[in-house]
Amino acid sequence: MKAVLELRGIVKAFGSHVVLRGIDLAVEEHRVVALIGASGSGKSTLLRCASLLETVDDGQVLLDGEDVTDPRVDADRVRRRMGVVFQAYNLFPHLSVLDNVVLAPTVVHGRPPAEARDEAHALLSRVGLADKAGEYPDRLSGGQQQRVAIVRALAVHPRVLLLDEITSALDPELVGEVLAVVREVAAGGMTILMATHEMGFARQVADTVAFLDGGVLLESGPPAQLLGEPRHPRTRKFLSRVIDAGRL
């Protein structure tokens, strides 16, 4: 199966602090790859490099086989082929839910407004927010806002969906409703690279789990193997802390 997104030897430093130390990772079409690791391990930086929101110091990001880190490539054109959702919802507070969703499809992708609005209504219905289309973000719960952010990312028909700890800012009772949407999107065949602290979710939904430690991808594999029988001592130590915290 071909890789939609491939990271080859990704290195990223901020000043003298090296955050990523030669990461190799491939996300195949219709597959879900979950990045796990302690805070500061490089997960978010890796996603920002993958989405070209950070420039890499060395290595390549390939999208459908194209080296999109080539300086001759239009980064904005590449970003239009990706959907990105962060911890913060980043919804425009002055726009309704519906207008937040249709903004990129109409303004950036040039789709007819009526078509974009019809699809936005369908997507909002799909995540249980059909009745919130006319609301403004500050009238929604955190879980509802994050579901809108996911819908906004899906509305541009991305080749790959990048999710960066999208439940970290949520109260525990709201985590499940957001993860349910991701589970449904994954079941529909979306290609996803996500950073998460939700190990149980990674076990259930991911095809591959990759463990980052100190900017190094120490090991990756199927969830049952990596979460159940990790090979590397650092992975075992990390997972033992997760188990103690009740996250696995």
Secondary structure, 3 states (H helix, E strand, C coil): CCEEEEEEEEEEEECCEEEEEEEEEEEECCCEEEEECCCCCCHHHHHHHHCCCCCCCEEEEEECCEECCCCCCCHHHHHCCEEEECCCCCCCCCCCHHHHHHHHHHHHCCCCHHHHHHHHHHHHHHCCCHHHCCCCHHHCCHHHHHHHHHHHHHCCCCCEEEEECCCCCCCHHHHHHHHHHHHHHHHCCCCEEEECCCHHHHHHHCCEEEEEECCEEEEEECHHHHHHCCCCHHHHHHHHHHHHCCCC
